[in-house]
Structures are given as C-alpha cells and as structure tokens.
C-alpha cells in the first residue's frame, strides 16, 4: 500500500498539467510513497500527445485516457479506479503549483493526528501568492437567498468568515476542490464523488455525505499553501453558469428534498426573468429554470465518445 495517490484531471490544458505534475514531484522527498494518476478527459489529440511525451519517463506517473469527457467527479473516479491501493487520495487541479515543501506528507501527518478529519486542504494562493478564499459553506436555500456575507454576520460560529486568513487548522464545512486531501478509507466507504455532477458542488456534496454518514469533518490547514491559477482550466460563460445552476438545484433536491428545491427554483425563475430584461444573455438561463433545470440539460449529457482516443 502506498501513502498518497494524487489524481489530476487534464482537459486540453497539457501545459498546466505538466507543470502541476512536475511541481508535486519536485516538492516531495522520498520519505514516503507517492504516485500521480493523470486522467485525460478526452482532450484533443495534440494536447494528449504533448502530455504523453512529457510524462512518459516519470516512473511515479500513470497516464489514463478517457474516451469521453466525464467532468470533475467522473474524471476523479476514473483516477481512483486506476490508482494503487493508498492510504490517502489527493485530488489536485491541474492549474495548481505546490508551494510548501513536502505538503502532502505534512497533510498526512495532520490527518493522522486528527481523528475526526476525513478531508483537509492547504491555504490557496493566487499566482502572485496573494490570499484566496479556500473554504465555503454548505449550499442551502438560506445561503442562496440570504447570501454568504449576511449569514456570516448573523451566525459567525456556523458560517465562518471565508475571507479571514486563519493561523491555525480549523474545522470547515468544505474546502475547495482544487486541492482535497482525503482519507481513502472514508472516501471509498462514502462511494466517492457523485458523478451525476459534472462540474460543480462535487466537493460540497462529498463533504456533506461524509459528515452525515460518518461524523467526520473537513479542515483547512493554513500553514501549508499552494498556488491556484483559478478559472484557467474552466473559462466562465453563460453555458458554464447554466451548468452551475443545474448542479446546485440537483444538490438541493438531493440533500434538502422536494419543497426546498421548488422554492429555490421559483426564486430563480423570478430573479432571472427580471435579469433577462436587462441582460438578454440570461434568457437561456431563464429558459432552463422554466423547464425545471433538469440533469438532462447538463453538459454531461452532451459529451460524445471519441473513437480515435
């Protein structure tokens, strides 16, 4: 059994993936055992070939190619299925760089000393090493309507201030999916990521299920750091916004039931009807809400199998 299996997803961003992989290898000594499973999510042939040529000589790296883009959760589960038996999984975005020496080993030591921890993460920094928000609150009807700042002000113990630079490890609702260090046994018992979710809320859903079913928490470990070139791997546009809302409504129905789902859907119908009058680009989004924002409209359902892969 190895200590840590890192899983990285690549989708048409080979240069980022090569840099992220090299960063992990360079920043960790041989005191523990490590592998990196790189999952190519049906990238263009040229992008995959660049990745393959760069990583083929790295003995600690496995490169797996999917014939279809399976998204964040699905891609990570392909990685898990191809990983060696490990004590911990580290799900790391390809648009990241390691900052803290032996970060994975130090996260492992933290987890071993924290019995109620299932997931942890270092502090996220931007490309200039400035503070970035690394934690978030579980999504809920209240969070979406009242918004985070008000909840943080009204209920500071439940809704931690996301924009504070914490000095000591702290228990949080969930950490950003850009760097999730997970106890493999708990992750496996929880069934891993929900692959119905294509791009958003996978980490929130996983953390919530682990807390509910096993009573284990997520932690931010702020004395360790990593760089995240945020939104470099996924560019924001109206299509991505639609995907985010479809995922959110699925998440609300899954965790809170029919009525909270209906209330939030009605809220969005009213909100985006008026928004669409001022910003016509939102008509597409309003139309999705009009038909209930079903998973059948997710980007996941639009992916095609590439026979040449």
For each residue, the residues with C-beta under 8 A, 3 or more apart:
1: 84 85 86 87
2: 5 33 34 35 84 85 86 87
3: 32 33 34 86 87 88 105 108
4: 32 33 34 35 86 87 88 89 90 104 108
5: 2 34 35 36 37 79 80 83 84 86 88 89 90 184
6: 24 34 35 36 37 89 90 91 92 104
7: 36 37 39 76 79 80 83 89 90 91 92
8: 17 20 21 36 37 38 39 79 92 93 94
9: 38 39 41 72 75 76 79 93 94
10: 13 14 16 17 38 39 40 41 43 47 51 94
11: 40 41 42 43 69 75 233
12: 43 44 47
13: 10 16 17 47 94 95 232 233
14: 10 17 18 43 47 48 50 51 54
15: 18 19 50
16: 10 13 19 20 94 95 229 232 233
17: 8 10 13 14 20 21 38 51 94
18: 14 15 21 22 50 51 54 55
19: 15 16 22 23 97
20: 8 16 17 23 24 92 93 94 95 96 97
21: 8 17 18 24 25 36 38 55 58 61
22: 18 19 25 26
23: 19 20 26 27 96 97 98
24: 6 20 21 27 28 34 36 92 98 104
25: 21 22 28 36 58 60 61
26: 22 23 98
27: 23 24 98 100 101 102 103
28: 24 25 32 34 98 101 102 103 104 105
29: 102 105
30:
31: 102 105
32: 3 4 28 104 105 108
33: 2 3 4
34: 2 3 4 5 6 24 28 60 104
35: 2 4 5 6 60 61 62 83 84 86
36: 5 6 7 8 21 24 25 58 60 61 62
37: 5 6 7 8 61 62 64 79 82 83
38: 8 9 10 17 21 51 55 61 62 63 64
39: 7 8 9 10 64 65 66 75 76 78 79 82
40: 10 11 43 47 48 51 63 64 65 66
41: 9 10 11 66 68 69 70 71 75
42: 11 65 66 67 68 69 303 306 309
43: 10 11 12 14 40 47 48 51
44: 12 47 48
45: 48 49 308
46: 49 50
47: 10 12 13 14 40 43 44 50 51
48: 14 40 43 44 45 51 52 65 309
49: 45 46 52 53
50: 14 15 18 46 47 53 54
51: 10 14 17 18 38 40 43 47 48 54 55 63
52: 48 49 55 56 63
53: 49 50 56
54: 14 18 50 51
55: 18 21 38 51 52 58 61 63
56: 52 53 63
57:
58: 21 25 36 55 61
59:
60: 25 34 35 36
61: 21 25 35 36 37 38 55 58
62: 35 36 37 38 82 83
63: 38 40 51 52 55 56
64: 37 38 39 40 78 79 82
65: 39 40 42 48 309
66: 39 40 41 42 69 70 75 78 309
67: 42 305 306 307 309
68: 41 42 303 304 305 306
69: 11 41 42 66 75 303
70: 41 66 73 74 75 77 78 195 300 303
71: 41 74 75 195 197 198 199 299 300
72: 9 75 76 177 193 197 198 199 200 202
73: 70 76 77 192 193 194 195 196 197 198 202
74: 70 71 77 78 193 195 198 300
75: 9 11 39 41 66 69 70 71 72 78 79
76: 7 9 39 72 73 79 80 91 192 193 202
77: 70 73 74 80 81 192 193 195
78: 39 64 66 70 74 75 81 82
79: 5 7 8 9 37 39 64 75 76 82 83 91
80: 5 7 76 77 83 89 187 192
81: 77 78
82: 37 39 62 64 78 79
83: 5 7 35 37 62 79 80 86 89
84: 1 2 5 35
85: 1 2
86: 1 2 3 4 5 35 83 89 184
87: 1 2 3 4 108 183 184
88: 3 4 5 104 107 108 111 181 182 183 184
89: 4 5 6 7 80 83 86 180 181 182 184 187
90: 4 5 6 7 104 107 179 180 181 182
91: 6 7 76 79 177 179 180 182
92: 6 7 8 20 24 96 178 179 180
93: 8 9 20 96 177 178 179 228 233
94: 8 9 10 13 16 17 20 233
95: 13 16 20 178 228 229 230 232 233
96: 20 23 92 93 178 179 226 227 228 229
97: 19 20 23 226 227
98: 23 24 26 27 28 103 226 227
99: 103 122 125 129 224 225 226 227
100: 27 103 106 122 223 224 225 226
101: 27 28
102: 27 28 29 31 105 106
103: 27 28 98 99 100 106 107 122 224 225 226
104: 4 6 24 28 32 34 88 90 107 108 181
105: 3 28 29 31 32 102 108 109
106: 100 102 103 109 110 221 224
107: 88 90 103 104 110 111 120 121 122 181 221 224
108: 3 4 32 87 88 104 105 111 112 181
109: 105 106 112 113
110: 106 107 113 114 117 120 169 219 221
111: 88 107 108 114 117 120 181 183
112: 108 109
113: 109 110
114: 110 111 117 120 169 219
115:
116: 215 216 217
117: 110 111 114 120 183 216 217 218 219
118: 182 183 186 187 207 210 214 216 217 218
119: 174 175 180 181 182 183 206 207 210 216 217 218 219
120: 107 110 111 114 117 169 175 181 218 219 220 221
121: 107 124 134 175 176 179 180 181 218 219 220 221
122: 99 100 103 107 134 179 221 222 224 225 226
123: 131 134 165 166 220 221 222 223 224 225 226
124: 121 132 133 134 176 178 179 225 226 227 228
125: 99 128 129 130 131 132 225 226 227 228
126: 129 130 131 132 227 228 229 230
127: 227 229
128: 125
129: 99 125 126 225 227
130: 125 126
131: 123 125 126 165
132: 124 125 126 228 230
133: 124 136 162 163 176
134: 121 122 123 124 175 176 220 222
135: 160 162 172 173 174 175 176 220
136: 133 162 172 173 174 176 204
137: 140 143 148 151 159 160 162 173
138: 143 173 174 204 207 208
139: 143 144 201 204 248 251 252
140: 137 143 144 252 256 260
141: 144 145 252 256 260 263 264
142: 145 146 151
143: 137 138 139 140 146 147 148 151
144: 139 140 141 147 248 252 264 267
145: 141 142 264 267
146: 142 143 150 151
147: 143 144 150 151
148: 137 143 151 152 159 162
149: 152 153
150: 146 147 153 154
151: 137 142 143 146 147 148 154 155 158 159
152: 148 149 155 156 159 160 161 162
153: 149 150 156
154: 150 151 159
155: 151 152 158 159
156: 152 153 159 160 161
157: 160
158: 151 155
159: 137 148 151 152 154 155 156
160: 135 137 152 156 157 164 170 172 173
161: 152 156 164
162: 133 135 136 137 148 152
163: 133
164: 160 161
165: 123 131 222
166: 123 170 220 222
167: 222 223
168: 222 223
169: 110 114 120 219 220 221 222 223
170: 160 166 219 220 222
171: 217 218 219
172: 135 136 160 175 217 218 219 220
173: 135 136 137 138 160 204 207 208 218
174: 119 135 136 138 203 204 206 207 208 218
175: 119 120 121 134 135 172 179 180 203 207 218 219 220
176: 121 124 133 134 135 136 179 180 203 228
177: 72 91 93 180 202 203
178: 92 93 95 96 124 226 228 230
179: 90 91 92 93 96 121 122 124 175 176 226 228
180: 89 90 91 92 119 121 175 176 177 203
181: 88 89 90 104 107 108 111 119 120 121
182: 88 89 90 91 118 119 186 187
183: 87 88 111 117 118 119 186 187 216
184: 5 86 87 88 89 187 188
185: 188 189
186: 118 182 183 189 190 210 214 216
187: 80 89 118 182 183 184 190 192 206 210
188: 184 185 191 192
189: 185 186 213 214
190: 186 187 206 209 210 213 214
191: 188 194 209
192: 73 76 77 80 187 188 206
193: 72 73 74 76 77 197 202 205 206
194: 73 191 197 202 205 206 254
195: 70 71 73 74 77
196: 73 250 295 300
197: 71 72 73 193 194 200 201 202 205 247 250 251
198: 71 72 73 74 243 247 298 299 300
199: 71 72 234 240 243 244 247 299
200: 72 197 243 244 247 248
201: 139 197 204 205 247 248 250 251
202: 72 73 76 177 193 194 197 205 206
203: 174 175 176 177 180 206 207
204: 136 138 139 173 174 201 207 208 251
205: 193 194 197 201 202 208 209 251 254 255
206: 119 174 187 190 192 193 194 202 203 209 210
207: 118 119 138 173 174 175 203 204 210 211 218
208: 138 173 174 204 205 211 212 255
209: 190 191 205 206 212 213
210: 118 119 186 187 190 206 207 213 214 216 218
211: 207 208 214 215 216 217 218
212: 208 209
213: 189 190 209 210
214: 118 186 189 190 210 211
215: 116 211
216: 116 117 118 119 183 186 210 211
217: 116 117 118 119 171 172 211
218: 117 118 119 120 121 171 172 173 174 175 207 210 211
219: 110 114 117 119 120 121 169 170 171 172 175
220: 120 121 123 134 135 166 169 170 172 175
221: 106 107 110 120 121 122 123 169 224
222: 122 123 134 165 166 167 168 169 170 225
223: 100 123 167 168 169
224: 99 100 103 106 107 122 123 221
225: 99 100 103 122 123 124 125 129 222
226: 96 97 98 99 100 103 122 123 124 125 178 179
227: 96 97 98 99 124 125 126 127 129
228: 93 95 96 124 125 126 132 176 178 179
229: 16 95 96 126 127 232 233
230: 95 126 132 178
231: 234 235 236
232: 13 16 95 229
233: 11 13 16 93 94 95 229
234: 199 231 240
235: 231 240
236: 231 240 241
237: 240 241
238: 241 242 281 282 284 285
239: 242 243 299
240: 199 234 235 236 237 243 244
241: 236 237 238 244 245 285
242: 238 239 245 246 284 285 288 297
243: 198 199 200 239 240 246 247 298 299
244: 199 200 240 241 247 248
245: 241 242 248 249 268 285 288 289 293
246: 242 243 249 250 288 293 294 295 297 298
247: 197 198 199 200 201 243 244 250 251 298
248: 139 144 200 201 244 245 251 252 264
249: 245 246 252 253 261 264 265 268 293
250: 196 197 201 246 247 253 254 295
251: 139 197 201 204 205 247 248 254 255
252: 139 140 141 144 248 249 255 256 260 261 264
253: 249 250 256 257 258 260 261
254: 194 205 250 251
255: 205 208 251 252
256: 140 141 252 253 260 261
257: 253 260 261
258: 253 261 262
259: 262 263
260: 140 141 252 253 256 257 263 264
261: 249 252 253 256 257 258 264 265
262: 258 259 265 266
263: 141 259 260 266 267
264: 141 144 145 248 249 252 260 261 267 268
265: 249 261 262 268 269 289 292 293
266: 262 263 269 270
267: 144 145 263 264 270 271
268: 245 249 264 265 271 272 289 293
269: 265 266 272 273 286 289 290
270: 266 267 273 274
271: 267 268 274 275
272: 268 269 275 276 282 285 286 289
273: 269 270 276 277 286
274: 270 271 277 278
275: 271 272 278 279 282 286
276: 272 273 279 280 282 283 285 286
277: 273 274
278: 274 275
279: 275 276 282
280: 276 283
281: 238 284
282: 238 272 275 276 279 285 286
283: 276 280 286 287
284: 238 242 281 287 288
285: 238 241 242 245 272 276 282 288 289
286: 269 272 273 275 276 282 283 289 290
287: 283 284 290 291
288: 242 245 246 284 285 291 293 297
289: 245 265 268 269 272 285 286 292 293
290: 269 286 287
291: 287 288 294 297
292: 265 289
293: 245 246 249 265 268 288 289 297
294: 246 291 297
295: 196 246 250 298 300 301
296: 301
297: 242 246 288 291 293 294 301
298: 198 243 246 247 295 301 302
299: 71 198 199 239 243 302 303
300: 70 71 74 196 198 295 303
301: 295 296 297 298
302: 298 299
303: 42 68 69 70 299 300
304: 68
305: 67 68
306: 42 67 68 309
307: 67
308: 45
309: 42 48 65 66 67 306
